[in-house]
Amino acid sequence: MCFINAKMLLLIFVFVVFGEVYSVTYSKRDQGLTDIPEDIPVDVTVIHLGGNELTSLRPRCFSNFTKLIKLDLGSNNISVIHP
């Protein structure tokens, strides 16, 4: 027998509405980028910049993205991260 109480139902609703429907993904994988692009939407939740040629990160380069929950910078050559 499956029993779902009100709290479980609310959690399911919150996940579906806020976890998936309103997700904004920006992806520029394997593009040869040497700097963080300027055209990333401010309401982005996921950024994929893996496989590029990034070597450093400017100070506060992701600070405007207050909804960001996932950042992929894998397979770059980042050696300097400015505070």
KEDONU-301321 format. One record per residue (C-alpha): x, y, z; residue in three letters. Coordinates in Angstrom, 1 decimal, m for minus. Example, Ala and Ser with C-alpha at 12.3 -4.5 7.8 and 13.67 -1.06 7.14 Angstrom:
BEGIN
+--------+--------+--------+------+
|     px |     py |     pz | code |
+--------+--------+--------+------+
|   12.3 |   m4.5 |    7.8 |  Ala |
|   13.7 |   m1.1 |    7.1 |  Ser |
+--------+--------+--------+------+
! end
This chain:
BEGIN
+--------+--------+--------+------+
|     px |     py |     pz | code |
+--------+--------+--------+------+
|    0.0 |    0.0 |    0.0 |  Met |
|    1.4 |    3.4 |   m1.0 |  Cys |
|    0.7 |    6.3 |    1.3 |  Phe |
|    1.7 |    9.9 |    0.5 |  Ile |
|    1.2 |   12.5 |    3.2 |  Asn |
|    0.9 |   16.3 |    2.6 |  Ala |
|    4.6 |   17.0 |    3.3 |  Lys |
|    5.7 |   14.4 |    0.7 |  Met |
|    3.3 |   15.8 |   m1.8 |  Leu |
|    4.5 |   19.3 |   m1.2 |  Leu |
|    8.2 |   18.2 |   m1.7 |  Leu |
|    7.3 |   16.5 |   m5.0 |  Ile |
|    5.5 |   19.7 |   m6.1 |  Phe |
|    8.4 |   21.9 |   m5.2 |  Val |
|   10.9 |   19.7 |   m7.0 |  Phe |
|    8.9 |   19.5 |  m10.2 |  Val |
|    8.0 |   23.2 |  m10.3 |  Val |
|   11.2 |   24.7 |   m9.0 |  Phe |
|   13.7 |   22.0 |   m9.8 |  Gly |
|   13.0 |   21.3 |  m13.4 |  Glu |
|   10.5 |   23.6 |  m15.1 |  Val |
|   12.5 |   26.8 |  m14.3 |  Tyr |
|   15.9 |   25.4 |  m15.1 |  Ser |
|   18.0 |   27.6 |  m17.4 |  Val |
|   21.0 |   25.9 |  m18.9 |  Thr |
|   23.9 |   27.6 |  m20.8 |  Tyr |
|   26.2 |   25.3 |  m22.7 |  Ser |
|   29.4 |   26.1 |  m24.6 |  Lys |
|   31.3 |   22.9 |  m24.4 |  Arg |
|   34.3 |   22.3 |  m26.7 |  Asp |
|   34.2 |   25.7 |  m28.3 |  Gln |
|   37.8 |   26.8 |  m27.9 |  Gly |
|   36.8 |   29.5 |  m25.5 |  Leu |
|   39.7 |   31.4 |  m23.7 |  Thr |
|   37.4 |   33.6 |  m21.5 |  Asp |
|   34.0 |   33.3 |  m19.8 |  Ile |
|   31.4 |   34.4 |  m22.4 |  Pro |
|   29.5 |   37.7 |  m21.8 |  Glu |
|   26.2 |   36.4 |  m23.2 |  Asp |
|   25.3 |   34.1 |  m20.2 |  Ile |
|   21.7 |   34.8 |  m19.0 |  Pro |
|   21.6 |   36.3 |  m15.5 |  Val |
|   19.0 |   33.8 |  m14.4 |  Asp |
|   21.0 |   30.7 |  m15.5 |  Val |
|   21.0 |   27.7 |  m13.2 |  Thr |
|   23.4 |   25.4 |  m15.0 |  Val |
|   26.6 |   26.5 |  m16.9 |  Ile |
|   28.6 |   24.0 |  m19.0 |  His |
|   32.0 |   25.4 |  m20.2 |  Leu |
|   33.9 |   22.1 |  m20.2 |  Gly |
|   36.5 |   21.2 |  m22.8 |  Gly |
|   37.6 |   24.7 |  m23.7 |  Asn |
|   40.9 |   26.5 |  m23.3 |  Glu |
|   40.2 |   28.5 |  m20.2 |  Leu |
|   43.4 |   29.2 |  m18.2 |  Thr |
|   42.2 |   31.7 |  m15.5 |  Ser |
|   39.0 |   33.0 |  m13.9 |  Leu |
|   38.5 |   36.7 |  m13.4 |  Arg |
|   37.5 |   38.0 |  m10.0 |  Pro |
|   33.8 |   37.5 |   m9.3 |  Arg |
|   33.2 |   36.2 |  m12.9 |  Cys |
|   30.2 |   34.2 |  m11.7 |  Phe |
|   28.9 |   36.5 |   m9.0 |  Ser |
|   25.9 |   37.8 |  m11.0 |  Asn |
|   24.4 |   34.4 |  m11.4 |  Phe |
|   22.5 |   34.1 |   m8.1 |  Thr |
|   20.5 |   31.1 |   m9.2 |  Lys |
|   23.5 |   29.1 |  m10.4 |  Leu |
|   23.5 |   25.5 |   m8.9 |  Ile |
|   25.8 |   23.7 |  m11.2 |  Lys |
|   29.0 |   24.9 |  m12.9 |  Leu |
|   31.1 |   22.6 |  m15.2 |  Asp |
|   34.6 |   23.8 |  m16.0 |  Leu |
|   36.1 |   20.4 |  m16.5 |  Gly |
|   38.8 |   19.7 |  m19.1 |  Ser |
|   40.1 |   23.2 |  m19.2 |  Asn |
|   43.6 |   24.3 |  m18.3 |  Asn |
|   42.7 |   26.6 |  m15.4 |  Ile |
|   45.8 |   27.4 |  m13.4 |  Ser |
|   44.8 |   30.8 |  m11.9 |  Val |
|   41.6 |   31.6 |  m10.0 |  Ile |
|   41.6 |   35.3 |   m9.0 |  His |
|   39.8 |   36.0 |   m5.6 |  Pro |
+--------+--------+--------+------+
! end
